[in-house]
Amino acid sequence: MKTLFTLFALLPTALFAHTGDHSHTGFFANLRHLATEPDHLLMLGAAIAVAVVIYMRKGRSS
């Protein structure tokens, strides 16, 4: 795992999810961009999964 993080640190272009314009004007244009790009949806799903795991573990420990 440390090797993977080191690789990403040395190659910052590997962290670019997708090419394209990120300078959208307006709230709804930004929201549409976040809701239609697969990489953003994947990260949202991962964040929700981590939150659920943390919530479940916290509830189990009390």
PyRosetta script that sets phi, psi and omega in degrees:
from pyrosetta import init, pose_from_sequence

init()
pose = pose_from_sequence("MKTLFTLFALLPTALFAHTGDHSHTGFFANLRHLATEPDHLLMLGAAIAVAVVIYMRKGRSS")
pose.set_psi(1, -40.4)
pose.set_omega(1, 178.3)
pose.set_phi(2, -62.9)
pose.set_psi(2, -35.6)
pose.set_omega(2, 178.8)
pose.set_phi(3, -64.0)
pose.set_psi(3, -40.0)
pose.set_omega(3, 179.2)
pose.set_phi(4, -64.1)
pose.set_psi(4, -44.7)
pose.set_omega(4, 178.3)
pose.set_phi(5, -63.9)
pose.set_psi(5, -38.5)
pose.set_omega(5, 177.9)
pose.set_phi(6, -63.9)
pose.set_psi(6, -42.3)
pose.set_omega(6, 178.3)
pose.set_phi(7, -60.9)
pose.set_psi(7, -45.9)
pose.set_omega(7, 179.0)
pose.set_phi(8, -65.2)
pose.set_psi(8, -34.2)
pose.set_omega(8, 178.7)
pose.set_phi(9, -68.5)
pose.set_psi(9, -35.2)
pose.set_omega(9, -179.4)
pose.set_phi(10, -80.7)
pose.set_psi(10, -24.9)
pose.set_omega(10, -179.3)
pose.set_phi(11, -121.7)
pose.set_psi(11, 78.6)
pose.set_omega(11, -175.6)
pose.set_phi(12, -62.7)
pose.set_psi(12, -23.8)
pose.set_omega(12, 178.2)
pose.set_phi(13, -67.3)
pose.set_psi(13, -19.6)
pose.set_omega(13, 177.4)
pose.set_phi(14, -68.7)
pose.set_psi(14, -18.6)
pose.set_omega(14, -179.0)
pose.set_phi(15, -87.9)
pose.set_psi(15, -9.2)
pose.set_omega(15, 177.9)
pose.set_phi(16, -70.2)
pose.set_psi(16, 121.7)
pose.set_omega(16, -174.9)
pose.set_phi(17, -75.6)
pose.set_psi(17, -47.4)
pose.set_omega(17, -179.6)
pose.set_phi(18, -154.0)
pose.set_psi(18, 156.3)
pose.set_omega(18, 176.4)
pose.set_phi(19, -85.6)
pose.set_psi(19, 164.3)
pose.set_omega(19, 178.2)
pose.set_phi(20, 131.3)
pose.set_psi(20, 174.2)
pose.set_omega(20, -175.5)
pose.set_phi(21, -83.7)
pose.set_psi(21, 130.5)
pose.set_omega(21, 176.5)
pose.set_phi(22, -112.3)
pose.set_psi(22, 12.5)
pose.set_omega(22, -178.4)
pose.set_phi(23, -101.5)
pose.set_psi(23, 62.4)
pose.set_omega(23, 179.0)
pose.set_phi(24, -80.2)
pose.set_psi(24, 144.2)
pose.set_omega(24, 177.1)
pose.set_phi(25, -103.2)
pose.set_psi(25, 129.0)
pose.set_omega(25, 177.1)
pose.set_phi(26, 102.1)
pose.set_psi(26, 150.8)
pose.set_omega(26, -177.7)
pose.set_phi(27, -63.1)
pose.set_psi(27, -46.6)
pose.set_omega(27, -175.6)
pose.set_phi(28, -70.4)
pose.set_psi(28, -31.4)
pose.set_omega(28, 175.6)
pose.set_phi(29, -66.0)
pose.set_psi(29, -41.5)
pose.set_omega(29, 176.7)
pose.set_phi(30, -66.1)
pose.set_psi(30, -42.2)
pose.set_omega(30, 179.1)
pose.set_phi(31, -63.6)
pose.set_psi(31, -42.3)
pose.set_omega(31, 178.3)
pose.set_phi(32, -63.2)
pose.set_psi(32, -40.7)
pose.set_omega(32, 178.5)
pose.set_phi(33, -61.2)
pose.set_psi(33, -46.7)
pose.set_omega(33, -179.1)
pose.set_phi(34, -66.1)
pose.set_psi(34, -31.6)
pose.set_omega(34, -176.1)
pose.set_phi(35, -87.9)
pose.set_psi(35, -8.0)
pose.set_omega(35, -176.6)
pose.set_phi(36, -116.4)
pose.set_psi(36, -12.9)
pose.set_omega(36, 179.2)
pose.set_phi(37, -88.4)
pose.set_psi(37, 125.2)
pose.set_omega(37, -176.8)
pose.set_phi(38, -58.7)
pose.set_psi(38, -35.3)
pose.set_omega(38, -178.3)
pose.set_phi(39, -68.8)
pose.set_psi(39, -35.6)
pose.set_omega(39, 177.1)
pose.set_phi(40, -68.9)
pose.set_psi(40, -39.6)
pose.set_omega(40, 178.5)
pose.set_phi(41, -65.6)
pose.set_psi(41, -37.6)
pose.set_omega(41, 177.9)
pose.set_phi(42, -63.7)
pose.set_psi(42, -43.7)
pose.set_omega(42, 178.9)
pose.set_phi(43, -67.0)
pose.set_psi(43, -36.0)
pose.set_omega(43, 176.4)
pose.set_phi(44, -63.8)
pose.set_psi(44, -44.3)
pose.set_omega(44, 177.9)
pose.set_phi(45, -62.7)
pose.set_psi(45, -40.2)
pose.set_omega(45, 178.9)
pose.set_phi(46, -65.9)
pose.set_psi(46, -40.3)
pose.set_omega(46, 179.2)
pose.set_phi(47, -65.3)
pose.set_psi(47, -40.0)
pose.set_omega(47, 178.2)
pose.set_phi(48, -65.9)
pose.set_psi(48, -41.4)
pose.set_omega(48, 179.6)
pose.set_phi(49, -62.4)
pose.set_psi(49, -43.1)
pose.set_omega(49, 178.1)
pose.set_phi(50, -63.9)
pose.set_psi(50, -42.1)
pose.set_omega(50, 179.1)
pose.set_phi(51, -62.7)
pose.set_psi(51, -40.5)
pose.set_omega(51, 179.2)
pose.set_phi(52, -65.3)
pose.set_psi(52, -43.2)
pose.set_omega(52, 179.1)
pose.set_phi(53, -62.6)
pose.set_psi(53, -44.2)
pose.set_omega(53, 178.8)
pose.set_phi(54, -63.1)
pose.set_psi(54, -43.0)
pose.set_omega(54, 179.6)
pose.set_phi(55, -63.1)
pose.set_psi(55, -43.6)
pose.set_omega(55, -179.0)
pose.set_phi(56, -66.0)
pose.set_psi(56, -41.3)
pose.set_omega(56, 179.5)
pose.set_phi(57, -68.4)
pose.set_psi(57, -37.5)
pose.set_omega(57, 179.0)
pose.set_phi(58, -66.6)
pose.set_psi(58, -39.5)
pose.set_omega(58, 179.3)
pose.set_phi(59, -68.4)
pose.set_psi(59, -33.6)
pose.set_omega(59, -178.7)
pose.set_phi(60, -74.5)
pose.set_psi(60, -30.1)
pose.set_omega(60, -175.0)
pose.set_phi(61, -79.6)
pose.set_psi(61, -16.4)
pose.set_omega(61, -179.0)
pose.set_phi(62, -87.5)
pose.dump_pdb("model.pdb")
